[in-house]
Amino acid sequence: MTHSDEVADEGPYVAVRCQDARSVGVGFRDRHSSDGHCVQYTVEAHAPGLNARLDGVVAWIGDGRGLAPFLEKPAADFTGWDGERHWESDDRDLTVSAVFSSGGHVALTWTLRPWRTAAGGWSAAVTTRLEAGEQMASLAAGVRHFLEDGAH
């Protein structure tokens, strides 16, 4: 299940929650752009016992390789596919994998990995399950709106 909205005094926000475990989810917030070609934003992952925040994720607008186009593909392929699909930000600090599972669902594993080259860095991952059709399409549209509206 996804939710896209303006959070009072905080600006645009997109959230995805696992349909099987509502306490597991990912949120996108703090979008800002200085040049209209790229957007920086924050990703938050949460699950019981886990709250992780990744600041400064960069998205290049209109390059066709971004997160929104990646999420649109499994939404369009709602009848399923074999194997795992994988996306990562240019800095490789945010990665997402998508696996089609039984019952017409997509398991999205979101991995946050700041300072990936620094000694002592950390990573955190959560997996959300969504319906392959409407819920995936809603998430993809919400992420596209969040990222592209921030570039203007």
C-alpha positions as CSV (number, residue, x, y, z in Angstrom):
1,M,0.0,0.0,0.0
2,T,1.3,3.4,-0.9
3,H,0.6,6.9,0.3
4,S,1.6,10.2,-1.4
5,D,0.8,13.4,0.3
6,E,2.0,16.7,1.7
7,V,3.0,16.3,5.3
8,A,2.2,19.4,7.3
9,D,5.1,21.9,7.2
10,E,7.4,19.2,5.8
11,G,6.6,19.1,2.1
12,P,6.0,16.2,-0.2
13,Y,6.1,12.7,1.2
14,V,5.7,9.2,-0.3
15,A,5.3,6.1,1.8
16,V,5.1,2.4,1.0
17,R,4.0,-0.1,3.6
18,C,4.2,-3.8,3.3
19,Q,0.6,-5.2,2.9
20,D,1.5,-8.2,5.1
21,A,3.2,-6.2,7.9
22,R,2.1,-2.6,8.1
23,S,4.9,-1.8,10.5
24,V,7.4,-2.4,7.7
25,G,7.9,0.4,5.2
26,V,9.9,3.0,3.3
27,G,9.3,6.7,3.1
28,F,10.6,9.4,0.7
29,R,10.9,13.0,2.0
30,D,13.0,16.2,2.1
31,R,13.1,16.6,-1.6
32,H,15.1,19.6,-3.0
33,S,16.7,20.7,-6.2
34,S,19.0,23.5,-7.1
35,D,19.2,23.2,-10.9
36,G,16.1,21.4,-12.3
37,H,18.2,18.5,-13.6
38,C,18.6,16.5,-10.4
39,V,16.8,16.1,-7.1
40,Q,18.2,15.1,-3.7
41,Y,16.0,13.4,-1.2
42,T,15.9,11.4,2.0
43,V,14.8,7.7,2.3
44,E,13.7,6.3,5.6
45,A,13.2,2.6,6.2
46,H,11.4,1.2,9.3
47,A,10.5,-2.1,10.7
48,P,10.1,-3.4,14.3
49,G,13.5,-2.6,15.9
50,L,14.8,-0.7,12.9
51,N,14.7,3.0,12.0
52,A,17.2,4.0,9.3
53,R,17.6,7.2,7.4
54,L,19.6,7.9,4.2
55,D,20.1,11.6,3.3
56,G,21.3,13.1,0.0
57,V,20.1,10.4,-2.4
58,V,20.5,11.9,-5.9
59,A,18.0,11.4,-8.8
60,W,18.7,12.6,-12.3
61,I,15.5,13.7,-13.9
62,G,14.6,12.4,-17.4
63,D,17.5,10.0,-17.8
64,G,15.2,6.9,-18.0
65,R,17.3,5.0,-15.6
66,G,15.8,6.3,-12.3
67,L,13.8,4.7,-9.6
68,A,10.4,5.7,-11.1
69,P,11.0,3.9,-14.4
70,F,12.3,0.9,-12.5
71,L,9.1,0.7,-10.5
72,E,6.9,1.2,-13.6
73,K,8.3,-2.0,-15.2
74,P,7.0,-4.5,-12.5
75,A,3.7,-2.5,-12.4
76,A,3.3,-3.1,-16.1
77,D,4.4,-6.8,-15.8
78,F,1.7,-7.6,-13.3
79,T,1.4,-11.2,-14.8
80,G,4.8,-11.9,-13.5
81,W,8.4,-12.6,-14.5
82,D,11.3,-14.9,-13.6
83,G,14.2,-13.9,-11.5
84,E,15.2,-10.8,-9.7
85,R,15.2,-7.2,-11.1
86,H,17.7,-4.8,-9.6
87,W,18.1,-1.0,-9.5
88,E,20.7,1.2,-7.7
89,S,21.2,4.9,-7.5
90,D,24.3,6.3,-9.2
91,D,26.1,6.5,-5.9
92,R,24.9,3.0,-5.0
93,D,23.7,4.2,-1.6
94,L,20.1,3.1,-2.4
95,T,19.3,-0.2,-4.0
96,V,16.0,-1.9,-4.8
97,S,15.4,-5.5,-5.9
98,A,12.1,-6.8,-7.2
99,V,10.9,-10.4,-7.2
100,F,7.5,-11.6,-8.4
101,S,6.0,-14.0,-6.0
102,S,3.0,-16.3,-5.9
103,G,-0.4,-14.8,-5.6
104,G,0.4,-11.8,-7.9
105,H,2.6,-9.9,-5.5
106,V,6.0,-8.1,-5.8
107,A,8.5,-8.3,-3.0
108,L,10.6,-5.1,-3.1
109,T,13.8,-5.1,-1.0
110,W,15.0,-1.6,-0.2
111,T,18.7,-1.4,0.9
112,L,20.1,1.8,2.4
113,R,23.9,1.9,2.5
114,P,25.4,5.3,3.3
115,W,29.2,5.9,3.2
116,R,29.6,2.6,1.4
117,T,33.3,3.1,0.9
118,A,34.0,4.3,4.5
119,A,35.3,2.0,7.2
120,G,32.6,1.3,9.7
121,G,29.7,2.1,7.3
122,W,26.4,0.4,7.8
123,S,23.5,-0.9,5.7
124,A,19.9,-1.6,6.4
125,A,17.2,-3.4,4.4
126,V,13.5,-3.9,4.5
127,T,11.2,-5.9,2.2
128,T,7.7,-4.7,1.3
129,R,5.2,-6.8,-0.5
130,L,2.7,-5.2,-2.8
131,E,0.1,-6.3,-5.3
132,A,1.7,-6.5,-8.7
133,G,-0.9,-4.4,-10.4
134,E,-2.6,-1.4,-8.8
135,Q,-0.4,-1.1,-5.7
136,M,2.8,-1.2,-7.8
137,A,1.3,1.3,-10.3
138,S,0.4,3.6,-7.5
139,L,3.8,3.4,-5.9
140,A,5.5,4.1,-9.3
141,A,3.3,7.1,-10.0
142,G,3.8,8.5,-6.5
143,V,7.6,8.2,-6.7
144,R,7.6,9.8,-10.2
145,H,5.5,12.7,-9.0
146,F,7.7,13.1,-5.9
147,L,10.9,13.2,-7.9
148,E,9.9,15.1,-11.0
149,D,7.8,17.8,-9.3
150,G,10.9,18.6,-7.2
151,A,13.0,19.3,-10.3
152,H,10.9,22.4,-11.3
